[in-house]
């Protein structure tokens, strides 16, 4: 089973050195989509109203094969 690596970019770059075995590229993409909400639950912006969290999926050869992002944008409506 191929191994994919899920690097996280959320203001910091966190490299996945272990990886996860996935049946195929579709399964790896699904895993990236699952990771985003879990990361966002712990990464609520504390110093502003905007944050983008990106998961970059690479294959065993280090080639980028998929990218998924989640954006948080808060807007004050009071004047």
VOTI-155388 format. One record per residue: residue in one letter; residue number from 1; y, x, z of N, C-alpha, C in turn. Coordinates in Angstrom, 2 decimals. Last residue first. Example, Ala and Ser with C-alpha at 12.3 -4.5 7.8 and 13.67 -1.06 7.14 Angstrom:
<r r="S" k="2" n_c2="-2.25" n_c1="12.85" n_c3="7.08" ca_c2="-1.06" ca_c1="13.67" ca_c3="7.14" c_c2="0.03" c_c1="12.90" c_c3="7.87"/>
<r r="A" k="1" n_c2="-5.69" n_c1="13.19" n_c3="7.80" ca_c2="-4.50" ca_c1="12.30" ca_c3="7.80" c_c2="-3.30" c_c1="13.20" c_c3="7.80"/>
***
This chain:
<r r="X" k="79" n_c2="48.70" n_c1="-20.43" n_c3="14.66" ca_c2="49.93" ca_c1="-19.71" ca_c3="14.28" c_c2="50.85" c_c1="-19.60" c_c3="15.44"/>
<r r="X" k="78" n_c2="45.16" n_c1="-20.32" n_c3="14.25" ca_c2="46.34" ca_c1="-20.63" ca_c3="15.06" c_c2="47.54" c_c1="-19.84" c_c3="14.57"/>
<r r="X" k="77" n_c2="43.05" n_c1="-19.36" n_c3="12.95" ca_c2="43.73" ca_c1="-20.47" ca_c3="12.31" c_c2="44.97" c_c1="-20.91" c_c3="13.09"/>
<r r="X" k="76" n_c2="41.60" n_c1="-16.25" n_c3="12.19" ca_c2="42.34" ca_c1="-17.04" ca_c3="13.16" c_c2="43.12" c_c1="-18.12" c_c3="12.44"/>
<r r="X" k="75" n_c2="38.50" n_c1="-15.64" n_c3="10.83" ca_c2="39.91" ca_c1="-15.89" ca_c3="10.51" c_c2="40.53" c_c1="-16.75" c_c3="11.59"/>
<r r="X" k="74" n_c2="35.91" n_c1="-13.31" n_c3="10.22" ca_c2="36.52" ca_c1="-14.29" ca_c3="11.12" c_c2="37.99" c_c1="-14.42" c_c3="10.76"/>
<r r="X" k="73" n_c2="33.16" n_c1="-12.51" n_c3="8.44" ca_c2="34.62" ca_c1="-12.57" ca_c3="8.33" c_c2="35.09" c_c1="-13.67" c_c3="9.25"/>
<r r="X" k="72" n_c2="30.45" n_c1="-10.56" n_c3="7.69" ca_c2="31.04" ca_c1="-11.41" ca_c3="8.73" c_c2="32.54" c_c1="-11.34" c_c3="8.54"/>
<r r="X" k="71" n_c2="27.96" n_c1="-10.31" n_c3="5.21" ca_c2="29.35" ca_c1="-10.10" ca_c3="5.61" c_c2="29.74" c_c1="-11.08" c_c3="6.70"/>
<r r="X" k="70" n_c2="25.19" n_c1="-8.48" n_c3="4.23" ca_c2="25.64" ca_c1="-9.67" ca_c3="4.96" c_c2="27.04" c_c1="-9.37" c_c3="5.45"/>
<r r="X" k="69" n_c2="23.18" n_c1="-7.34" n_c3="1.51" ca_c2="24.32" ca_c1="-7.21" ca_c3="2.41" c_c2="24.64" c_c1="-8.56" c_c3="3.04"/>
<r r="X" k="68" n_c2="20.69" n_c1="-5.27" n_c3="0.02" ca_c2="21.09" ca_c1="-6.59" ca_c3="0.50" c_c2="22.22" c_c1="-6.40" c_c3="1.50"/>
<r r="X" k="67" n_c2="19.11" n_c1="-3.61" n_c3="-2.63" ca_c2="20.17" ca_c1="-3.59" ca_c3="-1.63" c_c2="20.51" c_c1="-5.03" c_c3="-1.26"/>
<r r="X" k="66" n_c2="16.48" n_c1="-1.64" n_c3="-3.99" ca_c2="17.02" ca_c1="-2.95" ca_c3="-3.63" c_c2="18.11" c_c1="-2.74" c_c3="-2.58"/>
<r r="X" k="65" n_c2="15.83" n_c1="0.95" n_c3="-4.63" ca_c2="15.19" ca_c1="-0.11" ca_c3="-5.41" c_c2="15.75" c_c1="-1.50" c_c3="-5.10"/>
<r r="X" k="64" n_c2="16.52" n_c1="4.35" n_c3="-4.84" ca_c2="17.03" ca_c1="3.06" ca_c3="-4.36" c_c2="16.45" c_c1="1.97" c_c3="-5.25"/>
<r r="X" k="63" n_c2="13.97" n_c1="6.74" n_c3="-4.42" ca_c2="14.80" ca_c1="5.98" ca_c3="-5.35" c_c2="15.24" c_c1="4.67" c_c3="-4.71"/>
<r r="X" k="62" n_c2="12.20" n_c1="8.17" n_c3="-2.89" ca_c2="13.61" ca_c1="8.25" ca_c3="-2.54" c_c2="14.54" c_c1="7.51" c_c3="-3.48"/>
<r r="X" k="61" n_c2="9.57" n_c1="7.77" n_c3="-3.27" ca_c2="10.16" ca_c1="8.90" ca_c3="-3.99" c_c2="11.66" c_c1="9.05" c_c3="-3.72"/>
<r r="X" k="60" n_c2="9.03" n_c1="5.44" n_c3="-1.96" ca_c2="8.46" ca_c1="6.68" ca_c3="-1.42" c_c2="9.04" c_c1="7.93" c_c3="-2.09"/>
<r r="X" k="59" n_c2="12.20" n_c1="3.65" n_c3="-2.25" ca_c2="10.75" ca_c1="3.78" ca_c3="-2.36" c_c2="10.31" c_c1="5.15" c_c3="-1.82"/>
<r r="X" k="58" n_c2="14.67" n_c1="2.02" n_c3="-0.23" ca_c2="14.26" ca_c1="3.09" ca_c3="-1.14" c_c2="12.73" c_c1="3.15" c_c3="-1.15"/>
<r r="X" k="57" n_c2="17.15" n_c1="-0.32" n_c3="0.38" ca_c2="15.71" ca_c1="-0.08" ca_c3="0.34" c_c2="15.42" c_c1="1.01" c_c3="-0.68"/>
<r r="X" k="56" n_c2="19.75" n_c1="-0.78" n_c3="2.52" ca_c2="19.39" ca_c1="-0.14" ca_c3="1.26" c_c2="17.91" c_c1="0.21" c_c3="1.32"/>
<r r="X" k="55" n_c2="21.60" n_c1="-3.25" n_c3="3.91" ca_c2="20.29" ca_c1="-2.62" ca_c3="4.00" c_c2="19.97" c_c1="-2.08" c_c3="2.60"/>
<r r="X" k="54" n_c2="24.75" n_c1="-3.61" n_c3="5.46" ca_c2="23.98" ca_c1="-3.42" ca_c3="4.24" c_c2="22.65" c_c1="-2.77" c_c3="4.56"/>
<r r="X" k="53" n_c2="27.24" n_c1="-5.56" n_c3="6.76" ca_c2="26.00" ca_c1="-4.86" ca_c3="7.09" c_c2="25.18" c_c1="-4.81" c_c3="5.81"/>
<r r="X" k="52" n_c2="30.61" n_c1="-5.67" n_c3="7.39" ca_c2="29.58" ca_c1="-5.81" ca_c3="6.36" c_c2="28.40" c_c1="-4.95" c_c3="6.78"/>
<r r="X" k="51" n_c2="33.10" n_c1="-7.38" n_c3="9.16" ca_c2="32.04" ca_c1="-6.38" ca_c3="9.18" c_c2="31.06" c_c1="-6.69" c_c3="8.07"/>
<r r="X" k="50" n_c2="36.08" n_c1="-8.39" n_c3="10.73" ca_c2="35.31" ca_c1="-8.18" ca_c3="9.51" c_c2="34.24" c_c1="-7.11" c_c3="9.73"/>
<r r="X" k="49" n_c2="37.77" n_c1="-8.49" n_c3="12.84" ca_c2="37.24" ca_c1="-9.76" ca_c3="12.37" c_c2="36.40" c_c1="-9.62" c_c3="11.11"/>
<r r="X" k="48" n_c2="37.48" n_c1="-6.13" n_c3="15.54" ca_c2="38.11" ca_c1="-6.71" ca_c3="14.38" c_c2="37.42" c_c1="-7.99" c_c3="13.98"/>
<r r="X" k="47" n_c2="35.86" n_c1="-5.07" n_c3="17.45" ca_c2="37.19" ca_c1="-4.49" ca_c3="17.31" c_c2="37.92" c_c1="-5.04" c_c3="16.09"/>
<r r="X" k="46" n_c2="33.41" n_c1="-6.22" n_c3="17.36" ca_c2="34.13" ca_c1="-6.30" ca_c3="18.63" c_c2="35.57" c_c1="-5.82" c_c3="18.50"/>
<r r="X" k="45" n_c2="31.18" n_c1="-7.94" n_c3="15.31" ca_c2="32.35" ca_c1="-7.07" ca_c3="15.37" c_c2="33.13" c_c1="-7.29" c_c3="16.67"/>
<r r="X" k="44" n_c2="27.80" n_c1="-7.89" n_c3="16.28" ca_c2="28.99" ca_c1="-8.72" ca_c3="16.14" c_c2="30.22" c_c1="-7.82" c_c3="16.26"/>
<r r="X" k="43" n_c2="25.16" n_c1="-6.89" n_c3="16.16" ca_c2="26.28" ca_c1="-6.11" ca_c3="15.64" c_c2="27.52" c_c1="-6.96" c_c3="15.40"/>
<r r="X" k="42" n_c2="23.03" n_c1="-8.45" n_c3="16.81" ca_c2="23.41" ca_c1="-7.41" ca_c3="17.76" c_c2="24.68" c_c1="-6.68" c_c3="17.36"/>
<r r="X" k="41" n_c2="22.83" n_c1="-10.14" n_c3="14.64" ca_c2="22.84" ca_c1="-10.74" ca_c3="15.98" c_c2="23.29" c_c1="-9.73" c_c3="17.03"/>
<r r="X" k="40" n_c2="22.57" n_c1="-8.40" n_c3="12.49" ca_c2="23.86" ca_c1="-9.06" ca_c3="12.71" c_c2="23.94" c_c1="-9.68" c_c3="14.11"/>
<r r="X" k="39" n_c2="19.85" n_c1="-7.78" n_c3="12.62" ca_c2="20.85" ca_c1="-6.74" ca_c3="12.88" c_c2="22.18" c_c1="-7.38" c_c3="13.24"/>
<r r="X" k="38" n_c2="18.79" n_c1="-10.26" n_c3="11.93" ca_c2="18.41" ca_c1="-9.63" ca_c3="13.20" c_c2="19.42" c_c1="-8.55" c_c3="13.59"/>
<r r="X" k="37" n_c2="19.84" n_c1="-10.71" n_c3="9.36" ca_c2="20.25" ca_c1="-11.56" ca_c3="10.48" c_c2="19.91" c_c1="-10.96" c_c3="11.84"/>
<r r="X" k="36" n_c2="18.54" n_c1="-8.37" n_c3="7.97" ca_c2="19.99" ca_c1="-8.58" ca_c3="8.09" c_c2="20.39" c_c1="-9.51" c_c3="9.24"/>
<r r="X" k="35" n_c2="15.73" n_c1="-8.49" n_c3="7.84" ca_c2="16.38" ca_c1="-7.55" ca_c3="8.76" c_c2="17.85" c_c1="-7.90" c_c3="9.00"/>
<r r="X" k="34" n_c2="15.15" n_c1="-10.26" n_c3="5.80" ca_c2="14.82" ca_c1="-10.63" ca_c3="7.18" c_c2="15.55" c_c1="-9.75" c_c3="8.19"/>
<r r="X" k="33" n_c2="15.89" n_c1="-8.78" n_c3="3.59" ca_c2="16.59" ca_c1="-10.04" ca_c3="3.87" c_c2="16.33" c_c1="-10.51" c_c3="5.29"/>
<r r="X" k="32" n_c2="13.98" n_c1="-6.76" n_c3="3.74" ca_c2="15.40" ca_c1="-6.42" ca_c3="3.86" c_c2="16.21" c_c1="-7.66" c_c3="4.21"/>
<r r="X" k="31" n_c2="11.68" n_c1="-8.29" n_c3="3.25" ca_c2="11.84" ca_c1="-7.62" ca_c3="4.55" c_c2="13.30" c_c1="-7.23" c_c3="4.77"/>
<r r="X" k="30" n_c2="12.13" n_c1="-9.00" n_c3="0.60" ca_c2="12.07" ca_c1="-10.04" ca_c3="1.62" c_c2="12.27" c_c1="-9.44" c_c3="3.01"/>
<r r="X" k="29" n_c2="11.89" n_c1="-6.47" n_c3="-0.57" ca_c2="13.16" ca_c1="-7.20" ca_c3="-0.65" c_c2="13.22" c_c1="-8.29" c_c3="0.41"/>
<r r="X" k="28" n_c2="9.18" n_c1="-6.00" n_c3="-0.06" ca_c2="10.19" ca_c1="-5.11" ca_c3="0.52" c_c2="11.56" c_c1="-5.79" c_c3="0.51"/>
<r r="X" k="27" n_c2="8.02" n_c1="-7.98" n_c3="-1.61" ca_c2="7.82" ca_c1="-8.01" ca_c3="-0.16" c_c2="8.84" c_c1="-7.13" c_c3="0.54"/>
<r r="X" k="26" n_c2="8.77" n_c1="-7.03" n_c3="-4.14" ca_c2="9.22" ca_c1="-8.36" ca_c3="-3.68" c_c2="9.10" c_c1="-8.47" c_c3="-2.17"/>
<r r="X" k="25" n_c2="7.38" n_c1="-4.61" n_c3="-4.29" ca_c2="8.84" ca_c1="-4.60" ca_c3="-4.22" c_c2="9.38" c_c1="-5.93" c_c3="-3.73"/>
<r r="X" k="24" n_c2="4.46" n_c1="-5.00" n_c3="-2.14" ca_c2="5.12" ca_c1="-4.71" ca_c3="-3.41" c_c2="6.64" c_c1="-4.76" c_c3="-3.21"/>
<r r="X" k="23" n_c2="3.51" n_c1="-4.87" n_c3="0.48" ca_c2="2.57" ca_c1="-5.09" ca_c3="-0.62" c_c2="3.17" c_c1="-4.71" c_c3="-1.96"/>
<r r="X" k="22" n_c2="4.69" n_c1="-2.23" n_c3="2.51" ca_c2="4.88" ca_c1="-3.56" ca_c3="1.94" c_c2="3.97" c_c1="-3.68" c_c3="0.73"/>
<r r="X" k="21" n_c2="5.15" n_c1="-0.26" n_c3="5.34" ca_c2="4.27" ca_c1="-0.57" ca_c3="4.21" c_c2="4.50" c_c1="-2.02" c_c3="3.80"/>
<r r="X" k="20" n_c2="8.17" n_c1="1.30" n_c3="6.11" ca_c2="7.28" ca_c1="0.17" ca_c3="6.37" c_c2="6.42" c_c1="-0.05" c_c3="5.13"/>
<r r="X" k="19" n_c2="9.73" n_c1="4.22" n_c3="7.64" ca_c2="9.38" ca_c1="3.30" ca_c3="6.58" c_c2="8.41" c_c1="2.23" c_c3="7.03"/>
<r r="X" k="18" n_c2="10.78" n_c1="6.52" n_c3="8.95" ca_c2="9.38" ca_c1="6.10" ca_c3="9.13" c_c2="8.92" c_c1="5.20" c_c3="7.99"/>
<r r="X" k="17" n_c2="13.44" n_c1="6.95" n_c3="8.68" ca_c2="12.56" ca_c1="8.07" ca_c3="8.36" c_c2="11.08" c_c1="7.70" c_c3="8.43"/>
<r r="X" k="16" n_c2="16.19" n_c1="5.37" n_c3="7.80" ca_c2="14.83" ca_c1="5.02" ca_c3="8.19" c_c2="13.91" c_c1="6.15" c_c3="7.74"/>
<r r="X" k="15" n_c2="19.41" n_c1="6.17" n_c3="8.93" ca_c2="18.33" ca_c1="6.43" ca_c3="7.96" c_c2="16.99" c_c1="6.06" c_c3="8.57"/>
<r r="X" k="14" n_c2="22.37" n_c1="4.67" n_c3="9.30" ca_c2="21.12" ca_c1="4.90" ca_c3="10.01" c_c2="19.99" c_c1="4.99" c_c3="9.00"/>
<r r="X" k="13" n_c2="25.72" n_c1="5.11" n_c3="9.42" ca_c2="24.58" ca_c1="5.22" ca_c3="8.50" c_c2="23.33" c_c1="5.56" c_c3="9.31"/>
<r r="X" k="12" n_c2="28.07" n_c1="2.72" n_c3="10.57" ca_c2="27.30" ca_c1="3.95" ca_c3="10.80" c_c2="26.17" c_c1="3.95" c_c3="9.79"/>
<r r="X" k="11" n_c2="28.86" n_c1="0.50" n_c3="9.39" ca_c2="29.91" ca_c1="1.32" ca_c3="9.99" c_c2="29.34" c_c1="2.68" c_c3="10.37"/>
<r r="X" k="10" n_c2="26.24" n_c1="-0.04" n_c3="8.69" ca_c2="27.02" ca_c1="-1.05" ca_c3="9.41" c_c2="28.23" c_c1="-0.40" c_c3="10.09"/>
<r r="X" k="9" n_c2="23.44" n_c1="0.39" n_c3="6.93" ca_c2="24.84" ca_c1="0.82" ca_c3="6.90" c_c2="25.67" c_c1="-0.31" c_c3="7.53"/>
<r r="X" k="8" n_c2="20.13" n_c1="1.46" n_c3="7.06" ca_c2="21.10" ca_c1="0.46" ca_c3="7.50" c_c2="22.49" c_c1="1.10" c_c3="7.52"/>
<r r="X" k="7" n_c2="17.29" n_c1="1.75" n_c3="5.01" ca_c2="18.46" ca_c1="2.41" ca_c3="5.60" c_c2="19.52" c_c1="1.35" c_c3="5.89"/>
<r r="X" k="6" n_c2="14.13" n_c1="1.48" n_c3="4.86" ca_c2="15.21" ca_c1="0.52" ca_c3="5.01" c_c2="16.37" c_c1="1.19" c_c3="5.76"/>
<r r="X" k="5" n_c2="11.54" n_c1="2.32" n_c3="2.62" ca_c2="12.43" ca_c1="2.75" ca_c3="3.69" c_c2="13.68" c_c1="1.87" c_c3="3.68"/>
<r r="X" k="4" n_c2="8.11" n_c1="1.60" n_c3="1.96" ca_c2="9.53" ca_c1="1.48" ca_c3="1.63" c_c2="10.35" c_c1="1.82" c_c3="2.87"/>
<r r="X" k="3" n_c2="4.98" n_c1="2.44" n_c3="0.65" ca_c2="5.87" ca_c1="2.49" ca_c3="1.81" c_c2="7.31" c_c1="2.44" c_c3="1.31"/>
<r r="X" k="2" n_c2="2.23" n_c1="0.63" n_c3="-0.85" ca_c2="3.42" ca_c1="1.49" ca_c3="-0.90" c_c2="4.28" c_c1="1.36" c_c3="0.36"/>
<r r="X" k="1" n_c2="-1.17" n_c1="0.85" n_c3="0.00" ca_c2="0.00" ca_c1="0.00" ca_c3="0.00" c_c2="1.24" c_c1="0.90" c_c3="0.00"/>
***
